[in-house]
Amino acid sequence: NGPFIPINCASIPSELMEAELFGYEKGSFTGASDKGKIGLIELASGGTLFLDEIGELPMRMQAKLLQVLHENQYFKVGGREVQQVNCRIIAATNRSLPEMVENGEFREDLYYRLNVFEIEIPPLRERSEEIIPLVNHFLNKYNNKYKASHSISQQCLDAMVQYPWPGNVRELENTVERLVVIVPDTVIDEEHLPKVFFQTQESKSLLQFPQPVPLQEAINQVEKNLIKKAYKELGSSYEVAKVLKTSQSKASRLIRKYCKDHSKSTQNESTLT
């Protein structure tokens, strides 16, 4: 029931990090407040201090944080009175700390001090069952914020589940907020999604297979998808050949092979010729 105090280590300049974490006494440095400042560790007393993006913490602050974890006490900037630590510290990162330790970018002793109980959170694309509950959560959040009453169609939800979300939950939240802000209709539909959603789906359909297949079979499938997509969008063997940089005779042969509705276009092209 205690406070939860988050801090993003990447968002605070290195020269201010010590004052933010530990606080400072009045007049301890130029520009310091006359009243001093309570640090985040003290604010989190009885609760949790969440150090997000811990991999971005400067080396000098890594040493100070290690000392705090080891001794459970610290000094405010410019202070002489020992302050006791009375909070749980949780750290998170999207970087590989073992690799950073190897490269000399993160203290090995601090890594092992923090790594008491590790929880690895898979990327959102590997836990697609969470996407719809998260979408609904953020939809309610931004409907309330912007006094809107949007809903999301099933087709739109299906597209969101298929999207790989390289930016994970942050990208999903930003996408939902953007849709709530810019969509004039009450129902958010698939057509309102950013173009990247459909580019990703096309790439997946052209290049990905549910399981390993013989190489020639894979090549034939990609060829088929490319020809069908190009013919659907362009409508003539001449344009298909031009875009795919092949001969018109080969394009015509592949269209006859893969496209069921090729006869009508072939007749039109013959008439034009």
C-alpha positions in Angstrom: 0.0 0.0 0.0 3.0 2.3 -0.1 3.9 4.8 -2.8 5.1 3.6 -6.3 7.8 6.1 -7.6 8.9 5.5 -11.2 12.0 7.2 -12.7 13.2 6.8 -16.2 17.0 6.8 -16.0 17.3 7.8 -19.7 15.3 11.0 -19.3 17.3 12.7 -16.6 20.6 14.4 -17.4 23.6 12.7 -15.7 24.5 15.8 -13.7 21.0 15.9 -12.1 20.6 12.2 -11.4 22.2 12.3 -8.0 20.0 15.2 -6.8 16.9 13.5 -8.2 17.6 10.2 -6.5 19.0 11.4 -3.1 17.6 14.9 -2.9 19.7 17.8 -1.6 20.1 20.2 1.2 19.3 23.9 0.8 22.1 25.9 -0.7 24.2 22.8 -1.5 25.0 24.0 -5.0 24.4 26.9 -7.4 20.8 27.1 -8.4 19.6 24.8 -5.5 16.3 25.6 -3.9 16.3 27.5 -0.6 14.1 24.8 0.8 16.2 21.9 -0.4 14.6 18.9 -2.2 13.3 15.5 -1.2 14.9 12.7 -3.3 13.0 9.9 -5.0 14.3 7.3 -2.6 12.8 9.2 0.3 9.5 9.7 -1.6 9.4 6.0 -2.1 9.7 5.3 1.6 7.5 2.4 2.6 6.9 1.5 -1.0 8.7 0.9 -4.3 11.2 2.8 -6.4 11.1 1.7 -10.0 14.3 2.4 -12.0 13.2 2.1 -15.6 15.9 1.9 -18.3 18.6 1.1 -15.7 21.0 0.4 -18.5 21.2 4.1 -19.2 22.4 5.0 -15.7 25.9 6.7 -15.9 28.8 4.7 -14.5 29.3 7.2 -11.7 25.7 6.8 -10.5 26.0 3.0 -10.8 28.7 3.1 -8.1 26.5 5.3 -5.9 23.5 3.1 -6.4 25.5 0.0 -5.6 26.6 1.6 -2.3 23.0 2.4 -1.5 21.9 -1.2 -2.1 24.8 -2.5 -0.1 24.5 -0.3 2.9 20.8 0.6 2.8 21.7 4.3 3.5 22.9 7.4 1.7 23.6 11.1 2.1 21.7 13.9 0.4 23.7 16.1 -1.9 25.4 18.6 0.4 24.1 16.8 3.5 26.0 15.2 6.4 23.1 13.3 8.0 22.8 9.6 7.1 19.4 8.8 5.4 18.0 5.3 5.7 16.6 3.4 2.7 13.1 2.1 3.4 11.9 1.0 0.0 11.9 -1.9 -2.5 13.9 -1.2 -5.7 12.8 -2.7 -9.0 14.9 -2.1 -12.1 14.0 -2.7 -15.8 15.7 -2.4 -19.1 15.2 -3.3 -22.8 19.0 -3.9 -23.2 21.1 -6.9 -22.4 22.9 -6.1 -19.1 25.2 -9.2 -19.4 26.4 -7.9 -22.8 26.8 -4.4 -21.3 28.9 -5.9 -18.4 31.1 -7.7 -21.0 31.5 -4.4 -22.9 32.4 -2.5 -19.7 29.2 -0.4 -19.9 27.6 -1.7 -16.8 29.1 -2.6 -13.4 29.2 -6.4 -12.9 28.8 -6.0 -9.1 25.7 -3.8 -9.5 24.2 -6.3 -12.1 24.5 -9.2 -9.6 23.2 -7.0 -6.8 20.1 -6.1 -8.8 19.6 -9.5 -10.3 18.1 -11.2 -7.2 14.8 -12.1 -8.9 14.6 -11.7 -12.6 11.4 -11.5 -14.6 11.8 -11.6 -18.4 8.9 -10.0 -20.2 8.6 -11.3 -23.8 7.9 -8.8 -26.6 4.2 -8.1 -27.3 4.2 -10.1 -30.5 4.9 -13.3 -28.5 1.9 -12.7 -26.2 -0.8 -11.8 -28.7 -3.5 -12.9 -26.2 -2.8 -9.7 -24.3 -3.2 -7.3 -27.2 -7.1 -7.0 -27.1 -7.2 -6.5 -23.3 -4.5 -3.8 -23.6 -6.3 -2.1 -26.5 -9.6 -2.0 -24.5 -7.7 -0.6 -21.5 -6.1 2.2 -23.4 -9.3 2.9 -25.3 -11.1 3.5 -22.0 -8.2 5.6 -20.8 -8.2 7.9 -23.8 -12.0 8.0 -24.2 -12.1 9.4 -20.7 -9.2 11.8 -21.3 -10.7 13.3 -24.5 -14.3 12.8 -23.5 -14.9 10.6 -26.4 -17.0 7.4 -26.9 -15.1 5.4 -29.5 -15.4 1.7 -30.0 -13.2 -0.5 -32.1 -14.5 -2.9 -34.8 -13.6 -6.6 -34.8 -11.8 -6.2 -38.1 -9.6 -3.5 -36.6 -8.9 -5.7 -33.5 -8.0 -8.6 -35.8 -5.5 -6.4 -37.7 -4.0 -5.2 -34.4 -3.5 -8.8 -33.2 -1.7 -9.7 -36.5 0.6 -6.7 -36.2 4.1 -7.5 -34.7 4.3 -4.3 -32.5 8.0 -3.6 -32.7 7.5 -0.8 -30.2 5.7 -3.1 -27.8 3.1 -1.7 -25.3 4.2 1.9 -25.8 3.6 1.7 -29.5 0.2 0.1 -28.9 -0.8 2.8 -26.4 0.4 5.6 -28.7 -1.6 4.1 -31.6 -4.8 3.9 -29.6 -4.4 7.5 -28.4 -3.8 8.6 -32.0 -6.9 6.8 -33.2 -9.1 8.3 -30.5 -7.9 11.8 -31.3 -8.0 11.7 -35.2 -10.9 9.4 -36.0 -14.1 11.4 -36.5 -16.4 8.4 -36.4 -17.6 6.7 -33.3 -16.4 3.3 -34.5 -12.6 2.9 -35.2 -12.3 0.6 -38.2 -9.4 -1.2 -39.9 -9.1 1.6 -42.5 -8.2 4.1 -39.8 -5.0 2.2 -38.9 -1.6 3.5 -40.0 -0.3 2.3 -43.3 2.5 0.4 -41.6 -0.1 -2.2 -40.4 -0.9 -3.2 -44.0 2.7 -3.1 -45.2 3.6 -5.5 -42.4 0.7 -7.8 -43.3 1.7 -7.9 -47.0 5.3 -8.6 -46.1 4.3 -11.5 -43.9 2.0 -13.0 -46.5 4.8 -12.7 -49.1 7.8 -13.9 -47.2 6.8 -15.9 -44.1 5.8 -19.5 -43.8 4.1 -21.3 -40.8 6.7 -24.0 -41.0 9.9 -24.9 -43.0 9.2 -25.9 -46.6 11.4 -27.0 -49.5 13.3 -24.1 -51.0 11.7 -24.4 -54.5 8.2 -24.6 -52.9 9.0 -21.4 -51.0 10.3 -19.6 -54.1 7.2 -20.7 -56.1 4.9 -19.4 -53.3 6.6 -16.0 -53.2 6.5 -15.8 -57.0 2.8 -16.6 -56.9 2.1 -13.9 -54.3 4.1 -11.3 -56.1 2.4 -11.9 -59.5 -1.1 -12.0 -58.0 -0.5 -8.8 -56.0 1.0 -7.0 -59.0 -1.7 -8.1 -61.4 -4.5 -7.1 -59.0 -3.0 -3.6 -58.6 -1.8 -3.0 -62.2 -4.2 -5.0 -64.3 -2.0 -5.7 -67.4 0.9 -8.0 -68.2 2.8 -5.0 -69.6 2.6 -3.0 -66.4 3.4 -6.2 -64.3 6.5 -6.9 -66.4 7.6 -3.2 -66.1 7.3 -3.1 -62.3 8.8 -6.6 -61.7 11.6 -5.9 -64.3 10.9 -9.0 -66.4 9.8 -9.7 -70.0 6.1 -9.3 -70.9 6.0 -12.8 -72.3 7.1 -14.2 -68.9 4.7 -11.9 -67.0 1.9 -13.1 -69.3 2.8 -16.8 -68.7 2.9 -16.3 -64.9 -0.4 -14.4 -64.9 -2.1 -17.2 -66.8 -0.6 -19.7 -64.3 -1.5 -17.9 -61.1 -4.4 -15.5 -61.8 -7.9 -16.9 -62.5 -9.3 -13.7 -64.0 -6.5 -13.2 -66.5 -8.6 -14.0 -69.6 -10.5 -10.7 -69.5 -7.3 -8.6 -69.2 -5.6 -10.6 -72.0 -8.6 -9.9 -74.3 -8.5 -6.2 -73.5 -4.7 -6.1 -74.2 -5.2 -8.0 -77.5 -7.9 -5.5 -78.5 -5.7 -2.5 -77.7 -2.9 -4.1 -79.7 
